């Protein structure tokens, strides 16, 4: 199984998936339409349950909010008679008015299940600290791998290639979030951030396993070329990587995405795709990047086109 020999095919597949999503992400960022939830831009989340009477539609609740002068409202159904309404910041008095209006208009007692308010300053602080945490974790990973792999040549490359592949997985998650925001109204909230950090953790762990096998084999198969050695190591860890992800994570997340309810569906799908991307990048991206760096293949990327132009 010559996985490394087809490395550029896998690079192209990743680019075809990542580029459209990142274009959508940066377009939404440039036009200030990034679908940030109240966790980051500030606002109020009101989860309510109608006990009986006329069950409203999300559009009816949005209309009620608008009639009371509340803008920027999004309503999601989470169960039978249960709704989550996200809006600009509301006071306790306004919340009481809204609940009373719902009780009157829809002829049903309303139970408030949750009422949370987040200021925009707190949201920005959470996002900033998350970015700093990821940056620090990336540096620690590079340092850790460099120290642990110090017995083989160019040990720092393993850590840097692990971070490159991790960036690949982050790009996949951001692309999915942007496309989901455009097509299905997904929002970037605390659960999205949790899923992203989980993907990063699983991604790095899986790549260290593959790189550790390369390190072990480099002391055993010293006469093999580096490309052959890396390919042999990937094949040895292939079954472990696939079985571990499928049996322990992917099947569970698939069930959660299908049957876990609306509130967990976005989180489950992001984790499902992100962890699959982590396994994919460990097999097809991280080690391939290591081979490209070892052979310095970028020197010949444009050589053929230059020779053709000269001819």
N, C-alpha and C positions, 0 to 999 in steps of 0.2 A: 504494500500500500504506500504509494509515493505521495504523501501529503505535502511535503515541503516542495516537491517539484512543481506543484500546481499553486504555489503561493500567490502569484500575481492574480490568478483567477479569484482566489478568496479575497484579496485586497479590493478587487473591482466590485465584487458582490457587496462588500461592506460599504464602499463608497456609494453605490447605487441606492443603498438603504439610508445612509446617513445624510447625504447631501440634500435631498428634497426636504427632509425633516428639519435640518438646520436652517435651510433657506426660510422655511415657514416660521421657525423659532425667531430668527433674527429680524424677519419682516414684522412679526408681531411686537418684538421688542422695540424696533425703530419707530413703529406707529403708535407705541404706547398702548397696545391692545393685548399685552401678555395676560393670559387668564389667571391672574393671581387671586387666591382666595383671601378671606378676611384674616387668615393666619399671617399674611405678609403685607397686605395693603390696609388692614384695619377694617373694622365693621362689626356687625352683630350677626350671630347665628341663633335662630329661634326654631327649635324642634317642637312640634305640636302634634296632638292626636285628637281626632274627632271621635267622640264616643258613640254617637248615633246621628239620626237626622239625615239631611242632604249631604252627601259626600262631595266636596268641591273638587274642581280640577285645578292644577297648578296655575292656569291662566286666571281663574277666579280669584285666587289669593294674590296674585301679582296686581290685578285690577284693584283689589281692596287696599293694598299698600299704596298704590299710586293715588288713589282717591284721598288718602290721608297725608299726601305730600311726601312720601318716601320713595326715592328713586334708586336706581341701581340694585334691583331686586332680582334674585334668582331663586326658584322654588323647585325642589326635587322630591319625588315620591319615594319613600323608603319602606312602605308597608301598607297594609290595609288601613286607610284612614289616617296615616302618619305622613307628615311632611316636614322637610327641612327648608327653611327660608333664610337666605343670606342677603344682607342688605347693608346700607350705610349704617353708621353707628346710631343705635336707638337708646333712649333713656328708659328707665323702669316705668315711668309714667306713660310714655308712648307705647311701650310693650303692652301695658294694661289696656290701653285704648284699643289696640289692634286685637287683642284676645277677646275683648267685649264685643267688638264689631263682628268678629268671626262667629261668636256664639249667637248673635242676633241674626245675622244674614243667613247663616247656614243651618239655623235651628238645631244646634247640637252643642252639648257641653264640650269645652275644649280643655285638654290637659296639657300643660307646658312640661315637656320632658327635659328640655335643655334650653338655657339662655346664656350665651357666652358673648362677651364683647372684647375685642382686641384693638388696641391703638396702633396706628401706623408706625410709630417709633419702635414699639416692641417687635412688630413684624420685620422691620428692616434690621433690627439687632439680631433676630433669630437667623435671618438669611446671611448676614455678615459673619456671624459666628460659625455657621455651618460651612461656609466657604473657607474660613480660616482653618477649621478642623480638618477638612479634606486636604488642604495644602500641607498642613503639618503631618498628617498621616502619610501623604505621598513621600515626603522627605524621609520620614522614619522608615518606610518600606525600602527606599533606595539604600539607606544606610545599613539596615538590617541585612538585606540580601548581599550587599557588598562585603560585609564582615563575614557572613556565613559562607560565602563563596570565594573567600580570599585565597583558597588553595588552587584555583584555576585562573588562567589568563583572562584579563579584562573582566573582572568580576562585577564592576560597576555597571557594565552593559546589561546584565541580567535585571538589575533593579530598574534601570531606565526603560527597558523594553516592557517590563511588567507595568510600569506607569503608563506607557504608550497604549498598551492594550486596555488598561483600565480607563483611559480617556476615550477609547473606542466604545466601551460599554456605557460610559456616561453620555456620550453623544447619541447612542441608540436610545437611551431613556429620555433625553431631552427632545429628540426627534419624535418619539412616540407621544410625549406629553403635548408637543405643539400640534401634531396632527390630530390628536384626540381633542384638543381645545377647539380646533377649527371645525371638526366634523361632528363631535358628540358633546361639546360643551364642557369638557373636562376642565378642572381647575388645578393650579399648582398650590397645594396646601401642605400642612404638616405631614400628612400621610404620604404625599408624593416625595417629600424630603426624606422621610423614613425609608421609603422604598429605595430611593437613590443611594442612601448610605448603606443599606443592606446589600445592594448590588455591588457596591464598591468593595465591601468586606469579603463577600463570596468570590468576587472576581480575583482579587489579589491572592487569596488563599489557594485557589485552584491553579493559578500560574506558578506559585512557589512549588507546588507539588510536581508540576511538569519540569520546571527548571532543576529541581533537586534530582530528578531522574537523569537529566542531562549531565549534571555534575558527577553522579555516580558512574555513569557509563563512560565519561571522559577518562576515568582512571582504569577502565577495563578494556575498552576498545580503542586503544591509542593509535592503531594503524588506520582506522577509518577516517575518511574526510569529515569535516565538521558538519556538512549538510547531511550526509548519511547518518552520522551519529545522532543528530537532532531528530531526524525522521524516525530512526529506530526507537528513540526514547519516547516520542509521541505515541507511536504504535503500542508500546508497552503500557502506557498510562491511559490509553484511549478507553478501554473497557471500564476502568475505574472511574474516569471522569464522567462518562455517559451514565453508567449505572447509578452512581452516587447522586447525581442531579435528578435523574428521572424518578428513582425509587423514593428518595427522601424529600424532594422539594417539588418538582414539576407537577407530578400527578396530584399532590395535595393542593397546590395553587390553582391548577385547572379546575378541580372540584369546587374550590372556594370562589373562583371567578364565575362558574356556571350556576352555583346554588347558594352562594353566600350573601345574596342581597345586593341592593343597589349601592349602599354606602361603602361596601368593601370591594365592589367590582373593579373600580378604577385602580385601587391599590393592588389588587390581586393580579390584574392584567399587566401592570407595570412591572411587578416583581417577576411574573411568569416570563415575560419577554426579556427583562434585564438579566435574570439568572441564566436563561438560555444563551443570551449574548455573551455572558461571562464564560460559559463552557466553550462556546464557539471560538471566542477570541483566545482562550488558553490553548486550544488545539491548532487553530489556523492562523492566528494573528501574532501572538506574542513570540512564539518560537520562530515563525517565519521572519519577523522583524529582526530577531537575533541573527539569523543567517544572512539577511540582507546587509546588516551592519558588519558582520564578520568578513564578508566577501567584498564589502564596499561596492555594491552593485550600482549605486547611484551614479558612479563614474561612467557607466555604459548605457544609462537610460536613454540619452539623447544622441548617442554616438551614431547609431544606425541612421537616424533621420538626417543627421549632419552629413554623413557620407552620401546618402541618396541625393540630398540637395546639391552637393558638390558635383556629383556625377551628372 
